[in-house]
Amino acid sequence: MSYIERIQLPFQSFFDIIIDSIGGSKVVISPRLNAFHVATSDDDAISYALNLSNQLASASIYHIVLFKVGLSPANTYSFNPTYALLIGNIPGNVWNYSFGLRFYNNNIGLNGVIALNGGAQIQGPNQNYPVITGVNISNTFKGNNVAVAAGATSLAVTLSQNLNTTNYAVYVTPQWNTTVWITGKTTTGFTINFGTAAPTGGSALDWVIFF
């Protein structure tokens, strides 16, 4: 069955292994393996789901595990990171796989590489500084070669879109020899001040905001 065919099926059929709750009991359902298991505990539920996942992984079948309910297993489990895509309320200690895509609560992450948690973070292994290659990173809050009139001792900047905080840093590079400082930071803009007025004929500067 192709991916296109699968996404046209009912929602539950999209997932290969589903951990849910029925009548207060945790159940594990696998449409792909035609399996249904009423678990005696959270530990039992995840053990059963892990067994199904391992069966699929052993057959080199990529599959999706949906956690519709949170679990608190007594032991630590490792889903196969090569074949298992985990989605939903993934328990905290189903965490020790070395690499794999995860969707849980409000977070999305490629484990050890990218984590999006309400905002956005890019982390290397062990949260070291990341190495980013082959991508373009843009910052929409910037001004390149912004004109400054001759004799100006300040420049008011109005942002193209409002921010939700004034807790940001502004970095400025003037194209003439002067000191600079920022005043009047708001969610809509700020003012760049110059210790030495812009020279005859005017000049320009670059600015960028970082959060």
GIBELQUI-V47025 format. One record per backbone hydrogen bond with DSSP energy under -0.5 kcal/mol. CO is the residue of the C=O (numbers start at 1). NH is the residue of the N-H. Records with the same first field share a line. If there is no record, write none. Layout:
BEGIN
CO = NH ; NH
END
This chain:
BEGIN
2 = 6
3 = 7
4 = 8
5 = 8
6 = 9
10 = 13 ; 14
11 = 14
12 = 15
16 = 32
17 = 66
18 = 20 ; 29
19 = 68 ; 69
20 = 27
22 = 25
25 = 22
26 = 39
27 = 20
28 = 37
29 = 18
30 = 34 ; 35
35 = 30
37 = 28 ; 39
41 = 45
42 = 46
43 = 47
44 = 48
45 = 49
46 = 50
47 = 51
48 = 52
49 = 53
50 = 54
51 = 55
52 = 56
53 = 57
54 = 58
55 = 59
56 = 61
57 = 60
60 = 62
63 = 85
64 = 16 ; 17 ; 66
65 = 67 ; 87
66 = 19 ; 68
67 = 89
77 = 96
80 = 84
83 = 63 ; 85
84 = 86
85 = 65
86 = 103
87 = 67
88 = 90
91 = 94
93 = 77 ; 95
100 = 111
101 = 86
102 = 109
103 = 88
104 = 107
106 = 118
107 = 104
108 = 116
109 = 102 ; 111
110 = 113 ; 114
113 = 123
114 = 110
115 = 117 ; 121
116 = 108 ; 118
117 = 119
121 = 115
124 = 127
125 = 128
128 = 124
130 = 132
131 = 133
135 = 137
136 = 138
138 = 140
140 = 142
141 = 209
143 = 207
146 = 205
148 = 203
149 = 152
152 = 198
153 = 194
155 = 192
157 = 159 ; 190
166 = 168
169 = 210
171 = 208
173 = 206
176 = 178
179 = 195
181 = 193
183 = 191
187 = 163
188 = 159
189 = 186
190 = 157
191 = 183 ; 193
192 = 155
193 = 181
198 = 151
199 = 202
203 = 148
204 = 175
205 = 146
206 = 173
207 = 143
208 = 171
210 = 169
END
